Amino acid sequence: MRRLVPFLLALLALSACREREAGIRTTSFARLYVRLRVASSSREGHPERARQARDSVLRAAGTDLQGYRLELKRLQDDPDRWEAFWNEVRRLSDSIANPKKGH
């Protein structure tokens, strides 16, 4: 029994670390998503410029369109992360649309 307690504590700690890491990845991906949306919408009517801007944002994030789509699929497959992702996208979008003065 004494050996079981440290093992269970280690599993709990590992699980907490994984959840934290997933949360960080979700937040980071939400920021990337918003940057891509801003890059596209700021070049509306100019599809080639919008594509170039999106490619530049993806490169700066250390990924490409395929990597982006793969992470998006992973998010869609996890309802908790998907909801957290959209909550963060809304929060970021609101902060862009309604910036606070003096911050």
N, C-alpha and C positions, 0 to 999 in steps of 0.2 A: 504494500500500500504506500509506503514511504517513497518508493521509486516512481509510483504513478503520479503523485502530486507534481513533482518538477516537470515531468513529461507533459502533463496537462497544461501547466503554466506556460511552458515553451510553445505548445500548440496555440494557446490563446494569444500569446505575444506575436507569433508569426501571422496569425489571422488578422490581428489588428494592424500590423505593418502592411499586409497586402491590401486591406481595405483603405488605408491611408494613401498608399501608392495609387490605387485605382481612383480615389477621389482627386488626387493631384493630376493624374492623366486626364480625367474627365474635365476638370477646370481648364487645363491647358488646351485641350481639344476645343472646348467652347470658345476660348479666346481666338484660336486659329479660325474656327468657323466664322466668327464675327468679323475678323480681319479680312477673310475671303469675301464675305458679303459686302463689306465696305469697299473693297477693291473693285468688285464687280459693279456695284451700284454707282460708284463715282465715275465710271466710264461707260455708262449706259448709252447705247446707240453706237458704240464703237467695239464690236465683239472681239476684234483682234487685240486691241489694247487691253480689254478686260481679261482676255486669256493670258496675255503677257503679265499683267499685274497679278493674277492668281498664281501663275507659275513662280513669280518672284516671291510671293508670300509663302508658298509651299517650300521653296528652296531655303528661305530664311528660317523656316521651322524645321529644316532638316528632313523633309519628306518630299514625296511627289504625289501625283494624283492617285496612283495605285495604292500607296501607303495610306493616304487620306481616306480612300474608299474602304480599305480594309479596317481601319479604326472605326469608321462610321458603322460598318457592319457589326463589329464587336459591341459597340454601344447599343445598337438596335436589338441585339440578342440578349441584353441584360436590362430588364425593365427598370431596376433601381438606378443604374447608371444613366439610362436613357432619360429618366425623369430629372435626375440631377443635372444632366447636360442641358436640357431645355430650360430648367430654372436658371442656370448660370447664363445661358444665352440671353434670356429675358432681362436678367439683371444687368448684363453688359450693354445690351441694346438700349435699355432705359437710361443707363449712365451716359451713353453717347448722345441720346436724344435730349436729355435734361441734365446737362452738366451743372454741378454745384459750383457757385462762384466762391472764390477764395480758397479753393482746395487744390 
